[in-house]
């Protein structure tokens, strides 16, 4: 059964890096339809062609297949819980050869590439223990160019949501075309410094075009999206109406003295896939 689960994870990684989900494709198509700039439409057209080639030929849609990141909601009643970490590491190694993936794990001490996308604390695995006997795994390959534009701000609480907006817009303006826009922005507010960044990255798993269930947070998402798209950075940084496809915000309670804000920038190649493992070890994969 362990081998079957490993194969399922490999297939989910393959799906993520070769086939963008429909919510992302639809957002890019909508941006193309709304775009007025000839150069921007040309760039969006080429992005859509790249997506189609990746899907048809089952090859990565971008040469940077990223750092493999997993979000695991682990049902404490699942008998395979103790094997999941080993399965994820093994699947990452094999996927590097079989998909293939570009090796992106470099030792900070020796600058040596491990060659298989694994190493100290990578692949990145975020754990959350939950009730039940299901294990749900989200696969999020994260490219380096967009990750380089991610940032953390420790705001004064008095700055509130206006401070959040200023921070995000300023950072997107600074990065310009570096993260391969149109981007998707994940924003985490509250908690601690590390939690804000984790919430920001996890928020990227939500479907594009779906607003947060909290009305105030939903409005914040809209406000940031409008402000970012008013910058005119556009697809690939060459100008246009669409700098961001969507903004996702998640929040946590905060300490009275601080307002952490984490920003995770995702490129247009918003790769993600999901796996659910039941108590019998059967796996279901989807996007």
C-alpha positions in Angstrom: 0.0 0.0 0.0 2.9 2.3 0.7 4.0 2.0 -2.9 0.5 2.9 -4.2 0.5 6.0 -2.0 3.9 7.0 -3.3 2.7 6.6 -6.9 -0.4 8.8 -6.1 1.8 11.6 -4.7 4.1 11.4 -7.8 1.1 11.6 -10.0 -0.2 14.6 -8.1 3.1 16.4 -8.4 3.1 15.6 -12.2 -0.4 16.9 -12.5 0.5 20.1 -10.6 3.5 21.0 -12.7 2.1 20.0 -16.1 -1.5 21.1 -15.9 -2.9 24.3 -14.4 -6.2 24.1 -12.6 -9.3 25.4 -14.4 -9.7 28.3 -12.0 -6.3 29.6 -12.9 -6.7 29.1 -16.7 -10.1 30.9 -16.6 -8.6 33.8 -14.7 -5.9 34.2 -17.4 -8.4 33.9 -20.2 -10.6 36.6 -18.6 -7.5 38.8 -18.2 -6.8 38.3 -21.9 -10.4 39.3 -22.9 -10.3 42.4 -20.7 -6.8 43.5 -21.7 -6.4 46.6 -23.9 -2.6 46.7 -24.4 -1.4 44.9 -27.5 1.8 43.8 -25.8 0.0 42.6 -22.7 -2.4 40.5 -24.9 0.5 39.0 -26.7 2.1 38.0 -23.4 -1.1 36.5 -22.1 -1.6 34.6 -25.4 1.9 33.1 -25.1 1.2 32.1 -21.5 -2.0 30.3 -22.6 0.0 28.5 -25.3 2.5 27.4 -22.8 -0.2 26.0 -20.6 -1.7 24.1 -23.5 1.6 22.6 -24.5 2.3 21.5 -21.0 -1.1 19.8 -20.7 -0.9 18.1 -24.1 2.7 16.9 -23.9 2.6 16.3 -20.1 5.7 18.4 -19.6 6.3 21.1 -17.0 4.8 24.4 -18.0 7.8 26.3 -16.6 11.4 25.2 -16.4 11.5 26.3 -12.7 9.4 23.5 -11.1 10.0 25.1 -7.8 10.4 24.0 -4.2 7.9 21.2 -3.6 5.7 22.2 -0.7 3.0 20.1 1.0 0.2 21.1 3.3 -1.0 18.0 5.2 -4.3 17.8 7.1 -3.7 14.6 8.9 -6.6 12.7 10.4 -5.3 11.2 13.6 -7.4 8.0 13.0 -5.7 7.2 9.7 -3.4 4.1 10.0 -1.0 5.4 7.4 -0.3 8.6 9.3 3.2 7.5 10.4 4.3 6.7 6.9 3.2 9.9 5.2 6.4 11.9 5.7 8.5 9.2 4.2 6.1 8.8 1.3 6.3 12.5 0.5 10.1 12.6 0.5 10.3 9.4 -1.6 7.7 10.7 -4.0 9.6 14.0 -4.4 12.8 12.1 -5.2 11.2 9.9 -7.8 9.2 12.7 -9.3 12.4 14.6 -9.9 13.5 11.8 -12.2 10.2 10.6 -13.6 8.3 13.9 -14.4 11.1 15.3 -14.6 11.6 18.2 -12.2 14.5 20.6 -12.1 16.6 19.9 -9.1 16.1 22.9 -6.8 17.5 21.9 -3.4 20.9 23.6 -2.6 22.8 23.1 0.6 23.4 26.6 2.1 26.7 25.5 3.6 28.3 23.8 0.5 26.2 25.3 -2.4 25.9 21.7 -3.6 22.6 20.7 -5.2 21.2 17.5 -3.8 20.0 16.6 -7.3 16.6 15.2 -6.2 14.7 18.2 -4.6 15.2 16.8 -1.1 17.5 17.9 1.7 17.4 19.5 5.1 13.8 20.4 5.8 12.8 20.0 2.1 10.4 19.2 0.7 8.6 21.6 2.8 5.8 19.9 4.8 3.3 21.9 6.8 1.3 19.6 9.3 -2.1 20.1 10.9 -3.6 17.3 13.0 -7.3 17.0 12.6 -10.1 14.6 13.8 -11.1 11.7 11.6 -9.4 9.1 9.4 -8.7 11.1 6.2 -5.4 12.5 5.2 -5.6 15.5 2.8 -2.5 16.6 1.1 -2.1 19.8 -1.0 0.8 20.0 -3.4 2.1 23.5 -4.1 5.3 23.7 -6.2 6.6 27.2 -5.6 8.9 28.9 -8.1 12.0 30.8 -6.8 11.4 34.0 -8.8 8.0 34.8 -7.3 9.1 33.5 -3.8 11.9 36.1 -3.9 9.3 38.8 -3.8 7.6 37.5 -0.7 7.9 39.7 2.4 7.0 40.2 6.0 6.0 43.4 7.7 5.5 43.9 11.4 3.1 46.8 11.4 1.9 48.9 14.3 -1.6 47.8 15.0 -2.8 51.4 14.6 -2.1 51.1 10.9 -4.9 48.5 10.4 -6.0 47.4 7.0 -4.8 50.6 5.4 -1.3 49.7 6.5 -1.8 46.2 5.0 -2.8 47.7 1.7 0.2 50.1 1.6 2.6 47.3 2.4 1.4 44.9 -0.2 1.1 47.5 -3.0 4.5 48.9 -2.2 6.1 45.5 -2.4 4.4 44.6 -5.7 5.5 47.9 -7.1 9.1 47.2 -6.0 9.2 43.8 -7.6 7.7 44.9 -11.0 8.0 42.1 -13.5 10.4 39.9 -11.4 7.7 37.4 -10.2 6.4 36.8 -13.7 3.0 38.6 -13.5 0.1 38.3 -13.6 0.6 37.2 -10.0 -1.6 35.7 -7.3 -1.1 37.3 -3.9 -1.4 35.4 -0.6 -1.7 37.7 2.4 -1.6 36.5 6.0 -2.6 38.9 8.8 -2.1 38.5 12.5 -0.7 35.6 14.6 3.1 35.7 14.8 5.7 36.4 12.1 6.0 32.8 11.0 2.2 32.2 11.2 1.4 35.2 9.1 3.7 33.9 6.3 2.3 30.3 6.6 -1.3 31.6 6.4 -0.4 33.7 3.4 1.0 30.7 1.5 -1.9 28.4 2.6 -4.4 31.0 1.3 -3.1 30.3 -2.2 -4.8 26.9 -2.1 -8.2 28.6 -2.3 -9.8 28.7 -5.8 -9.3 31.9 -7.7 -12.4 34.1 -8.0 -13.9 32.9 -4.6 -13.9 35.6 -1.9 -13.2 35.0 1.8 -16.3 34.0 3.8 -15.7 37.0 6.1 -17.1 40.2 4.5 -14.4 42.5 5.8 -11.7 40.2 4.6 -13.4 39.7 1.3 -13.6 43.5 0.8 -9.9 43.8 1.7 -9.1 41.2 -1.0 -11.0 43.3 -3.6 -9.4 46.5 -2.5 -5.8 45.1 -2.7 -6.6 43.6 -6.1 -7.9 46.9 -7.5 -4.9 48.8 -6.1 -2.3 46.4 -7.5 -4.0 46.3 -10.9 -3.9 50.1 -11.0 -0.1 50.0 -10.9 0.0 49.1 -14.7 2.9 46.6 -14.3 0.9 44.2 -16.4 1.8 40.7 -17.8 5.5 39.9 -17.6 6.1 43.5 -16.3 5.6 45.1 -19.8 2.5 47.1 -19.0 -1.2 46.3 -19.0 -4.4 46.2 -16.9 -3.7 42.9 -15.1 -0.8 42.7 -12.7 -2.6 40.3 -10.4 -5.2 37.6 -11.1 -6.4 37.5 -7.6 -5.7 38.2 -3.9 -6.2 35.8 -1.1 -6.2 36.9 2.5 -6.3 34.8 5.7 -6.1 36.0 9.3 -5.5 35.0 12.9 -5.8 36.7 16.2 -2.8 38.9 17.0 -0.8 40.1 20.0 -2.0 43.5 21.2 1.4 45.0 20.5 1.9 43.8 16.9 0.2 43.3 13.5 2.3 40.9 11.4 1.5 40.8 7.7 3.0 38.1 5.5 2.9 38.4 1.7 3.5 35.4 -0.5 3.8 36.2 -4.2 2.9 33.5 -6.7 3.6 33.7 -10.5 1.0 33.1 -13.2 2.0 29.4 -13.1 -0.1 28.8 -10.0 0.5 25.0 -9.8 -1.5 23.0 -7.2 -3.0 19.6 -6.8 -4.8 17.7 -4.0 -4.8 14.2 -2.6 -7.1 12.5 -0.2 -6.1 9.2 1.5 -8.8 7.2 3.3 -8.4 4.7 6.1 -7.8 1.9 3.6 -5.0 3.7 1.9 -7.1 4.5 -1.2 -6.0 7.9 -2.8 -8.1 10.4 -4.8 -6.3 13.1 -6.8 -7.8 16.3 -8.1 -7.2 20.0 -8.9 
